[in-house]
Amino acid sequence: MQKYNVGIIGATADIANAHIDAIDFLDDFILTAVCDLNVDELATRFNSRTDVLQTTDYQVLINSEAVDLVILCTPNHLHIPMALDALRANKHVLCEKPMAISIAECDAIIQAIKDSLATFVVSYHFQFFPEVQYMKKHLASFAPIAKFRFESSEDLGVCKPWHFEKNIGGVWLDWAPNALSVLRQIISPTELSSFEIKNIEFSSCFDMAIETRANIELTINNIPGELLIDWEADENIFVAISTFWDESGVKIELDHATNQMYVNGEMVYQGIDTRYRDVYNELINRITSASSNISDADFETKLICEVFSQNI
């Protein structure tokens, strides 16, 4: 069995904890290096792991012989420059969502993947929620999907300072990838290939430069739906629900906070959340087959950027 030596850039970020848990659980991976500018927090978390390289310079991590797989848990605008450097060094990359903040960045990473001997994968962890995978397996039990809605709501307090910076943060850029990763599993047997934007409503509390609420009406693969996403909920409230209606009128709800599935209001399934382990199992398959999910990320970036451009 091949083992992958893993280096995490942005290792003190909250999301890095999910990656570390998956790496430590699975036999295929070994954490060998961590990088973060927060030296004190880095030491607090990793000084007990004497076999793990600690650095504040991501180039040191990327070019270390002890690393052959780079995990990016950094702010959005750093994903592509760091991924490009890793791919040039022929290091595999697992990048947190969103992959990119512009179409130009998408084009750059697509070319870099072609030029590299390594594999690039985006961590779309919402698609591996157990209720999403359960519905995907049982789609034949329903008529074709006729309509969808994705809604999420949480408190601004969960955000980091860079989440509020224009062009690299905001609720739409942060949450649209989660919605699309669920829709990709349910409304299309292959991929999301087309979209048409019907209506855009952005709002921002506290006169922020970025949007803190986004209501988007659109069609994806010719199926109408809504994406309702906000950071303006009361403290300690978290909602993430995908709802689908099939052509016969059956309503299917996937509650991502509780990992439950409801059909016409009746709970039919509850699963156990192991989605980051599934992200890494998919990563192994993609490295083995030299395949990327870059087409998903490209579609996502084009939709995100089109919404921004129409909202100017």
C-alpha positions in Angstrom: 0.0 0.0 0.0 1.4 3.4 -1.0 1.4 6.0 1.8 1.2 9.7 1.0 3.3 12.1 3.0 1.1 15.1 3.7 1.9 18.8 4.3 -0.8 21.2 5.4 -0.6 24.9 4.6 -2.8 26.9 6.8 -2.5 24.3 9.5 -4.0 26.3 12.4 -7.2 27.1 10.4 -10.4 25.6 11.9 -11.0 23.6 8.7 -7.5 22.0 9.0 -8.7 20.0 12.0 -11.1 18.0 9.8 -8.2 17.3 7.5 -5.9 16.2 10.3 -8.6 13.9 11.8 -9.0 12.2 8.4 -5.2 11.9 7.8 -4.7 10.4 11.3 -7.6 8.0 10.8 -6.7 6.6 7.4 -3.6 4.3 7.0 -2.8 5.8 3.5 -1.7 9.1 4.8 1.1 10.4 7.2 1.2 14.0 8.3 4.8 15.1 7.8 4.7 18.9 7.6 2.7 21.9 8.7 2.9 25.6 7.7 1.2 28.7 9.2 2.1 32.3 10.0 0.7 31.9 13.5 3.9 30.5 15.1 2.5 30.3 18.7 -0.6 28.4 17.6 1.4 26.2 15.4 3.7 25.2 18.3 0.8 24.7 20.6 -0.9 22.2 18.2 2.1 20.4 16.8 5.1 20.5 19.2 4.0 17.1 20.6 4.4 15.7 17.1 8.1 15.7 16.9 8.1 13.9 13.5 6.2 16.8 11.9 8.1 19.7 10.2 6.9 23.1 11.3 7.5 26.2 9.1 6.1 29.6 8.4 7.3 29.5 4.8 5.0 27.5 2.5 7.8 27.2 -0.1 9.8 25.2 2.4 6.9 22.8 2.9 6.2 22.5 -0.9 9.9 21.8 -1.7 10.4 19.4 1.2 11.4 15.9 0.3 9.2 14.8 3.2 6.0 16.0 1.4 4.4 14.6 -1.7 0.8 15.8 -1.1 0.0 19.4 -0.2 -3.3 20.4 1.5 -4.4 24.0 1.1 -6.5 25.4 4.1 -5.6 29.0 3.4 -7.7 32.1 2.6 -9.4 32.0 -0.8 -7.1 34.3 -2.7 -4.0 32.2 -1.8 -5.4 28.9 -3.2 -4.3 29.3 -6.7 -0.8 30.8 -6.3 0.1 28.1 -3.7 -1.5 25.4 -5.9 0.5 26.5 -8.9 3.7 26.4 -7.0 2.9 22.9 -5.7 2.0 21.6 -9.1 5.2 23.0 -10.6 7.0 21.0 -7.9 5.0 17.9 -9.0 3.3 17.7 -5.6 -0.3 16.5 -5.5 -2.8 19.1 -4.2 -6.0 18.9 -2.2 -7.5 22.4 -2.2 -10.2 23.7 0.0 -13.2 25.3 -1.7 -13.6 27.7 -3.5 -10.8 26.8 -5.7 -10.5 30.2 -7.4 -11.8 33.7 -7.2 -11.6 34.5 -10.9 -11.8 32.9 -14.3 -8.2 33.8 -15.0 -7.2 31.8 -12.0 -9.2 28.9 -13.3 -7.5 29.0 -16.7 -4.1 29.2 -15.0 -4.7 26.1 -12.8 -6.1 24.1 -15.7 -2.9 24.7 -17.7 -0.8 23.9 -14.7 -2.6 20.5 -14.2 -1.8 19.7 -17.9 1.9 20.6 -17.3 2.3 18.7 -14.0 3.0 15.1 -13.2 0.8 15.6 -10.1 -2.9 15.5 -9.4 -5.1 18.4 -8.3 -8.4 17.9 -6.4 -10.8 20.3 -4.8 -12.3 19.3 -1.4 -16.0 19.3 -2.0 -16.9 17.8 1.3 -20.6 18.6 1.2 -21.1 16.0 -1.5 -20.0 13.3 0.9 -22.6 14.1 3.6 -24.3 10.7 4.2 -27.8 12.0 3.5 -26.5 13.3 0.1 -25.0 9.9 -0.8 -28.1 8.1 0.4 -30.4 10.1 -1.8 -28.0 9.7 -4.8 -28.2 6.0 -4.4 -32.0 6.1 -4.2 -32.7 8.6 -7.0 -34.4 5.9 -9.0 -37.1 5.8 -6.3 -38.3 9.3 -7.3 -39.5 10.9 -10.5 -37.0 13.2 -12.2 -36.1 16.3 -10.1 -38.2 19.3 -11.1 -37.0 22.0 -8.7 -34.4 22.6 -6.0 -33.6 25.0 -3.1 -30.5 25.2 -1.0 -30.6 27.3 2.1 -28.0 28.0 4.8 -27.9 30.3 7.7 -25.3 31.0 10.4 -23.9 33.7 12.6 -21.3 36.2 11.4 -19.2 35.2 14.4 -18.1 32.0 12.7 -16.2 34.1 10.1 -12.5 35.0 9.9 -11.3 38.6 9.2 -10.4 37.8 5.6 -14.0 36.6 5.0 -15.0 40.3 5.0 -12.5 41.5 2.4 -14.0 42.5 -1.0 -13.4 40.1 -3.8 -11.9 37.3 -1.6 -14.7 36.9 1.0 -18.4 37.2 1.3 -21.2 34.7 1.8 -21.7 33.9 -1.9 -18.1 33.0 -2.6 -17.9 31.0 0.7 -21.1 29.0 0.4 -22.0 28.6 -3.3 -19.4 25.8 -3.6 -21.2 23.8 -0.9 -24.6 24.2 -2.6 -23.2 23.2 -6.0 -21.4 20.2 -4.7 -24.8 18.8 -3.4 -26.6 19.8 -6.6 -23.9 18.1 -8.6 -24.8 14.8 -6.9 -28.5 15.0 -7.3 -29.7 16.9 -10.4 -27.1 15.7 -12.9 -25.9 12.1 -13.6 -22.6 13.4 -15.0 -21.8 17.1 -14.4 -23.3 20.6 -14.0 -23.0 22.0 -17.5 -25.2 25.0 -17.9 -26.8 27.8 -15.8 -29.1 30.8 -16.3 -29.4 33.5 -13.7 -33.0 34.7 -13.1 -32.7 37.1 -10.2 -30.0 38.2 -7.7 -30.5 39.8 -4.3 -27.4 40.7 -2.3 -27.5 42.5 1.0 -24.9 43.5 3.6 -25.3 44.2 7.3 -23.2 46.8 9.1 -22.4 48.5 5.8 -19.8 45.9 5.0 -18.0 45.9 1.7 -19.0 42.3 1.1 -22.4 40.6 0.9 -23.6 38.8 4.0 -26.8 37.6 2.4 -27.4 36.2 -1.1 -30.7 35.0 -2.6 -30.1 33.8 -6.1 -32.9 32.5 -8.4 -31.5 30.5 -11.3 -31.7 27.3 -13.5 -28.9 24.7 -13.5 -29.0 22.0 -16.2 -32.4 23.5 -17.0 -33.8 22.8 -13.6 -35.1 25.8 -11.7 -34.1 26.6 -8.2 -32.9 29.0 -5.5 -29.8 29.4 -3.4 -30.6 31.2 -0.2 -27.4 31.9 1.8 -26.8 34.2 4.8 -24.5 35.0 7.7 -27.1 37.1 9.5 -28.6 34.5 11.8 -28.8 34.6 15.5 -25.8 33.3 17.5 -25.5 29.5 17.7 -27.9 29.0 14.8 -26.7 26.8 12.0 -29.0 25.7 9.1 -28.0 23.9 5.9 -30.8 22.2 4.0 -31.1 21.1 0.4 -34.7 20.6 -0.7 -35.8 18.9 -4.0 -39.2 18.4 -5.5 -39.6 15.7 -8.1 -42.0 15.9 -11.1 -44.7 14.1 -9.2 -44.6 16.7 -6.4 -42.7 14.6 -3.8 -40.6 16.8 -1.5 -37.2 15.5 -0.4 -35.3 17.4 2.3 -31.6 16.8 3.2 -30.7 18.3 6.5 -26.9 18.7 6.5 -26.8 19.8 10.2 -28.4 16.6 11.4 -27.5 14.2 8.5 -31.2 13.3 8.0 -33.3 12.8 4.9 -37.1 13.6 4.9 -39.6 12.6 2.3 -42.9 14.6 2.4 -42.0 15.5 6.0 -41.2 12.0 7.3 -37.7 11.1 8.2 -36.5 8.1 6.2 -32.8 8.1 6.9 -30.1 9.4 9.4 -26.5 8.8 8.7 -23.1 9.4 10.4 -20.9 12.1 9.2 -17.6 10.8 7.9 -17.3 13.1 4.9 -13.7 14.2 5.2 -12.6 10.6 5.3 -14.6 10.1 2.1 -12.8 13.2 0.6 -9.5 11.5 1.2 -10.6 8.2 -0.2 -11.8 10.0 -3.3 -8.4 11.7 -3.4 -6.6 8.3 -3.4 -8.8 7.2 -6.4 -8.1 10.4 -8.3 -4.3 10.3 -7.7 -4.4 6.6 -8.8 -6.3 7.4 -12.0 -4.6 10.8 -12.6 -8.0 12.5 -12.7 -9.1 15.9 -11.4 -12.4 17.5 -10.5 -11.3 20.7 -12.2 -14.4 20.8 -14.5 -16.6 21.1 -11.4 -14.4 23.9 -10.1 -14.4 25.6 -13.5 -18.2 25.6 -13.6 -18.5 26.8 -10.1 -16.1 29.7 -10.7 -17.9 30.8 -13.8 -21.3 30.8 -12.0 -19.9 32.7 -9.0 -18.2 35.3 -11.1 -21.3 35.7 -13.4 -23.5 36.4 -10.3 -21.0 39.0 -9.1 -20.8 40.7 -12.6 -24.6 40.9 -12.9 -24.9 42.4 -9.4 -22.6 45.4 -10.1 
